[in-house]
Amino acid sequence: MWKHLESYRSSLILLLALTLGGALGIYAPEIALKLQAIGKIFLNLLFMIIVPLVSVSVMSSIAGMTDLKKLGRIMGIIFAVSIMMALIPAAGIVGLATLFDPAQGVVIELTEKFNAGGGEMDFVSMVTANDFVGLLSKSNILALIIMSVIAGIAIGQSGEQGKRISNSLNDLNAVIMKIVSIIMKAAPVGLGCYFASTMASQDSQLLITFARAVGLFFLATLLYFVFGSIFYSWIGGGVPAVRAFWKNAIEPSATALGTCSSLGTLPVSIRAGKAMGIDPEIVDIALPLLVNLNKGGVAMIAALKIVFIFAVLGLDFTMETFLLTMLISVLSAIIVGGVPGGAFLGEIFIVTTLGLPLETIPMLVVLGTITDAPATLINVIHDLNAAQIVERFSGKKSAVTAHQTNVPLIKEESAL
């Protein structure tokens, strides 16, 4: 039994720490409030590494991807499908959360002052900074991501000089990941203390709102897993593709839930994709890319976190906020979710972009940790659906798939 729980070890430890912290905050608030400094030290350590983590990780990833620019059409389809598969679940969970408000009237009061939603959001300031120094602030994380993507593309297109820089970035990225891993050893203590101090000044009803939000996510995941998979498979190849998908979906689904890792499930996904009749070349090219780019589960939970935190803070969820939520969800799925070792980067991205107080970070972490397994399931299983769509629109169809759909085998054009 313990062997099966090994993949959940860090999540279970973190949940235990947050649970103990929450209980301490409710039953011993005087003690809990004194622990806030410990939590702030941990968060500040994360904030100090966040700029190099984002910039180096994104640049090194993009620089490596541009070596695949000769794939042209396939790469374009993969990006388009990944964006679509991030927007659909994000918009869906926002709709469900709007209909079934998880806060149910519970509004919390935080000690930290903030003005999120207090006026018009300046999109120019969100996506750009007025000088280079501005990119070195966690407050401009979205601008930093955009510039890192541009820099990564430039490095990948710079020939031999670019390759040398790319190799150096890979080495630097490995060192930064080691720094992150060292900091994250303190996550249970740091976040537990911060959550304790947050709960010390709140009503215990807040815990019920967490349960509602998690229940809503599990329901949305189940619906999206079933109906989303049918819809995407149908786009990829009609009814025969739907049948092929469900015939081979159990093993990757079980592996995703068991490992809580999209990358760890990749070998099983590749085997399932080929068993589904997807062109082996498409499987070998698309799935490794989709593992990092197509994360619908990440988009879903990012959108839910924003709706939830706006609800419990008593903020109006305007159309402008909705559009920004969609942008954050897509970037979380395609870029932030693909940053290796970027623990809690999604929470920091949400808080800094929307101008929310730091006290909300442990709340977002609670939601993210509990929903990690179903989110991973969505990430993994829809990679297979995405591969079906990529196969169809890239003009490449294997002999197995062509026979299943009763159409003449499409002559493989050079999409490479």
N, C-alpha and C positions, 0 to 999 in steps of 0.2 A: 504493500500500500504506500509506504513512504517513498518508494522508488518512483511511483506514479506521481507523487506530489512534489518531486524534486524541482520540476520546471516551474512550479508555483511558489517555490521557497521564498524568494525575495518579496513577492507580492503579499504572501501570507504574513511575513514578518512585518512588512510595512502596515498592513491592515491591522495587525495586532497592536502595533505602536500607536496608530491613530485611534483605535478603539480605547486603549488605555488612557491616551491623552484626552479624548472626549469625555470619558468617565471622570477623570480627575478634574477636568474643567467644570463639570456639572456638580460634583459632590464635594470638591475642595477648591473652590474658585480662588481663595486667597493664595494658596500655594501655586496654583496654575498660572496666575498672573505674573508671578515672579520668574516663571520659566520662559517668558516671551523673549528675553535677551538671547537665550540659547538658540531658539528658533530663528531669530533674525541673523545671528552669526552664520548659521547654515545657509540661509537664503542669500546672504551677501556673498558667500563663497561661490554659490552658483552664479550669481549675477556677475561676479568678476571674471568668470571663465566663459560667459555666454557669448560675448562678441567674437573672440578667437574661435570658439567652438563652431558657431554658425558660419562665419566667413570661410574658415579653412575647410570645413566639411563640405559645404556647398560647392566651393570652388574646385576642390579635388574631385568630387563626384561628377560635376558638369564637364570638367576638363577630360575625364576619362570617357564620358559619354560621347563627346564630339569625335572620338576616334571611330564611332559608329555612324558618322554622318553619311557615309556611303550607302547606308541602308535606306536613306531618304524617305520613301513613301511609308515604309513600315514604322519608322520612328514617328512620323507625323501622325499616323493612325493611333499608335500607342498613346501619345500625348493627348490626342483628342478624346479617346476612349477613357483615359484616366480622369480627365477633367469632367466628362459627363458622369462617370461613376462616382465622382465626389459630390457633384452638385445635386444629383437626384436624392441620395440618402440624407444629405444635409438639409435640403428643403423639406423632405418628408418628416424628419424628426422635429424640425421647427414647427411644422403644421400640427403634429400630434401634441407637442408640448404646449402649443397655443390653445388647443382644444381641451386638453387635460392638464391644466396648470399644476406642476408638481409642488409649487409653493403653497397653493391653496390659502392665500391670504397671509401666510407667515412672512413677516418682514424683519430683517435683522438690522441692528445698529452697530456700526464699527467705529472704533476710535480714530482710525486714520481718515483724514479728509480727502475727498476726491470729487471730481466733477464729470464723471462718465455720464454721457447722455444729457449733460446739462446745457448743451448748445449744439450748434452745427459742427459736424466733424470735418476737419480740414484734411481732405484726401491728398492734397499736394504735399502737406507736411508728413503725412503717413507714408507716402511712397518715395519721398526724396528728402535729402538734407541739403542745407544751403552751403555746406563745405565738407571737406573730408573728415574733419574732426567730429562732425555731427554723427558720422557713421560709427564712431567708437562708443556710442551711448546705447544702453539697452532700450531706451525710449524710442529709438529709431530702428527697431529690429526689422521692420518690414522693408525699409529703405536699404538696410544692410543686405537682406536676402536678395533683393533685386540687383544691387550692384555686384554681389558675389556671383550671381548667375551670369551677368554680363562678363565679368572678369574670367569666369570659368570657360565661357565660350571663346573669349579672346586667347586664353592660354592654349586651348585645344586646337586653335587655328594658327598657331605660331610656329609650327614645324618643330625642328630639333630644339630650339630655344624653349619652346613651350613644353616639350617633353621633359626637359631638365627641371623646369619649374614644377611641373606636375608631379614628378618623382619626389621633389623636395616637399611639396604639399602633402603627399601621402605619408612621408616620414613624420612631418610635423603633426599631421592628423592623428597618427598613432600615439604620439606623446600626449597630445591633448586628451585623447580618449583615456589614457592612463591616469591623467590628472582628474578627469571626471569620475573615473571609477574609485579613486581614493576619496574624493569628496562624498560620493554617494554612499560610502560605508557609514557615514554619519546620518543618512537620510531618516532612518527610523527614529533616532533620538531628536534630530532637529525638527522634523515635521511633527512628530508627536508632541513636542513641547509647544510649538507654535499653535497647533490645533487645540491644545489644552487651554492656552491663554485666550484663544478665540471663543471657545465654547464657554469659558468662565463668565462671559458677559452676555450669553445668549440663553434663550428659552430652550428647554429640552425638546420642544416641538420641532426644532430644526432637524433633529434626527429623522423625524417622520418624513420631512420633505426629501431627505436623501433616499429613503426607501421608495418613495413615489417615483423619483427621478430614475432610480436604478430599475424599478419594475417597468417603467415606461420604455426604457432602453431595451430591456430584454424582450418585451412585446414587439417593439419596432424591429429588433434584430430577427426575430422569428418570422415576422411577416415579410421582411425584405429578403431574408435568406430564401424563402420559398418562392414568392411571387417575383422578386427581382431576378432570381436565377432563371426562372421560366422565361421571363421577358427578354433577358439578355441572350439566352440560348436561342430563342426564337429569332432574334435579330441575326444571330450568327449563322443560322442554317435551317430555320423552320422547325417543324415538329420532330424530324429525325435527329436534329442537333439537341433538342430538349431531352429526347429519350436517351441519347448517348451520354449526355451530361449526368442525368440522375442515375444511370447505370453505374457510373464510375465516381460518384461524388462522395460516397460514404467514407472511403479510406482517407482522402485528404481532409475531410471535415473532422473526423475523429482525431487525426494527427494534429490539426490546428488547435483543437480544444485541449489536447493532451500536452502539447509543447508550448502553447501560447507564443509561438514564434513563426512568423511568415517565412523567414529564411530557413528555419529548421524544417519546415514542411515542404520546401522547394523540391527535393528529390522525389517525394511522393506525388507532388503536383505535376511534375514533368512526366512521370510514369502514367498518371491518370490522364493527362492531356493527350498522350500518344495513344492510349487505349480508347479514348473518345473518338479517334480517327482524325484528329487535327494533324495537319502536315508537320512531320517531325522537325523540319527546318524552322517553321514558325514557332513550334514549342520551344526549341532550343534557343531561339533568339528572343522571343517575346516574354516568356515567363520570368527569366532572370531580371529583365528590365521592369516588368510589371510588379515584381515583389517589392521594389523600391518606389515605384511611381503610382501604382494603383492601390490606394488604401481607403476604400469606402468606409470601413469601420472607423478609421481615424477621423474622417470627415464627419461621420454621424456623431461621435462622442464630442468632438470639438463644438459642433453646433448646439448640442444639448447642454454642454457646459455653459455656453454663453447665455442661452435662454434661461437656464436655471439660475445663474448668478444674477442676471438682470431681474428675475422675478423675486428672489429673496432680498435683493437690495431695494426693491420697490421702484425700479427704473422703468421708464416707458420703452417698450421694444418697437421702435419706429421702423418705417420702411428703409430709412437710411441705415439703421442698425442691422436690419435684415440683409441688405446688400453687403455690408461689411462682414457680416457673419458668413455669408457665402464665400467671400474672398478669403477670409481666414481659414475656413474649412477646406477649400481647395488647396491653399498653400500648405496647410497642415498635412493634408493627404499626400501631396506630390513632393513637397520639399522637406518640411519639418519632420514628417513621419519617416522620411528616408534617411535622416541624419543618424548614422550609427552612434549608439551610446548617448544620444542627446536626451537623457532622462529629464523629464519635467520641462523640456523645451517647449512643448505645446502649451502647458499652463502659463509659462512665462511669456510666451508669444501672445496669448490671449490677454493677459493682464496688462502688459506694457502697451499693446496696440490700442486697447479700449480704455486705457487710463484708469483701470480698476485698482483698488487698494491691495497691498501685499497680503493682507489678512485673508483674502479669498483664495490664495494659492492652495492651502491645505484642503479646502473644500473641493476644489477642482481635482486635486490629487486623489481624494476619496472616490470621486466618481470615476476617474480614469483607471484606478487600480481595480475596483470591483468589476468594471465592465471590460477589462482587458481581454478575457477569453472570448466572449462573443464578438468583440470588435475584430480580434484576430481571425475568427471564423469567417467573417464577412470579407476581410482583406484577402484571405487565401482562396475561398471558393469562387469569388468573382474574378480572380485572376484567370481561372479556367474559362469563364464566360467571356472575359475580355480577349483571350487568345482565340476563341471561336469567332469573335467579331473581327479581329485583326486578320484572321485567315480569309474571311469572306471579302473584306474590302481591300485587301492587298492583292487580290487576284490569284492567290495560291490556294489550291485545294488538293488534298491528298487523294489517292485512289480510293481509300476506304470511305472518306467523306463523300466523294462524288458518287459512289455506288449507293450510299445510304440515302442521298437526296434524289436519286434517279435522274441525274442530269449528266450530260457528257463531261468527261474529265476536262477541266480547264487546262489548257496548255500553260505550263509554268513560265510566266514572263519573268524577265530579270528585274526583280524589285530590289536587288542588292546593288 
